[in-house]
Amino acid sequence: MPADQTPHEVLAELAGHPRGDDLARLVHAIAFACADERRTSLPDGARDAASRLGLSSEDAETPFGNVLAALERSPNEPTGPATRALLSALLARGIALAPPEGVEAERRVVEALAWVAAHTPLDALSAIDAALGQKADGLWREAAALVRRADEGAAPLVGRAGALVVAAALGASSSSAARGDARTLAAEARDPVVRALLQDARSPGAAAAAGELVPPPRGPVALVLLAVTGLLFVMPIARLIGRFVLRYRCPAEMRVSPRSITVLAKTELLGRTVREREMVFPVEGLTRVAREVRYPRLAMYAGLFALAIGSYVGISLFVDGARAGSPDLLGMGALLVAVSIAIDFALTNLMPASRGRCRVVLVPQKGPTVALGRLDPTLADSALGRLLQSSSS
């Protein structure tokens, strides 16, 4: 399954599964048992619970993976985005099959979902809108109340981790009720991270650009030391080996809002996610934000090089053909000159100069410098442009 598959798409695919509802009930039972027992890992016994529902391992097969295998995954084994999306969608579907009735029931469900999302790979809050539609409004109201209690220190069982997860889900929800509560909470919350999550997500002034974490630019002293020791030449080779042999990747997304820049990054090795990070940089805490395009004139230089080589070889053939009276050499020489001119024109004029590799460097007042490379220059300019507009207004 693609990593960017939406909850709507996952639920639509699972709706056609012959045992989809039973799989949803299975995940629902496992998740709520985990919440009731305050376990930080999925409890054992998934296969026994499946047998009570008449589910076999073959019944648990889905286009996104085997549900039983996902539930029985070792706590030390990293969970990929496809598995998380599958289990989260099934948990949301399980809630939709038996929606809570009444404020107390909704509160218990929200508290359980907050605990599970903060301590396990199951995050039904991200799929609640897709599974319940307008019926999720009551859950979102209780979610806002939970964040408010946690901000006041009155929700010790959920804690700050659960409050942050719920706040992020509130801000990302497409529900009008959730967005209204998010705006209200953003003005009331005392926790700066909660405020950032509620203000950034789904904000009209927010923009994003996807790229990859890259090493930040080095200072002159570090550059000289690396060059003297020879590490300056060894490190790029090591990165190439890691990239192509070990499939080492650091994909990242930069989200820019009027108040902060959020970088969501993960580390992948051999196709598996081994680490995920979320870095929030408040605007007032940034010393410098730089957008750099690497090799912006590479196409022009390549065109000039092609023109020079083509002209030299073409004219040489043309002169030799004129001396020997050979129409073939004359035609070949003229053709090479024409092709080199066409290549130079295409590289210089048809390819925009700004299509170099774009890099954004974030320099905070405290902490290490962060650099994102391989960004689309148009998206990066759009995102940072909104940041400049908000800071000037």
Salt bridges, closest charged atoms under 4 A:
ASP21 OD1 - ARG93 NH2 3.28
ASP22 OD2 - ARG19 NH2 2.85
ASP22 OD1 - ARG25 NH1 3.08
GLU37 OE1 - ARG39 NH1 3.92
ASP59 OD2 - ARG19 NH1 3.39
GLU72 OE1 - ARG47 NH2 2.86
GLU77 OE2 - ARG73 NH1 3.17
GLU77 OE2 - ARG272 NH1 3.77
GLU104 OE2 - ARG107 NH1 3.76
GLU111 OE2 - ARG149 NH2 3.24
GLU142 OE1 - ARG107 NE 3.50
ASP151 OD2 - ARG190 NE 3.72
GLU188 OE1 - ARG148 NE 3.12
ASP191 OD2 - ARG160 NE 2.65
GLU212 OE2 - ARG243 NH1 2.84
GLU212 OE1 - ARG374 NE 3.48
GLU253 OE1 - ARG255 NH2 3.38
GLU268 OE2 - LYS266 NZ 3.56
GLU276 OE2 - ARG84 NH2 2.82
GLU292 OE1 - ARG359 NH2 2.56
ASP381 OD1 - ARG291 NE 2.75
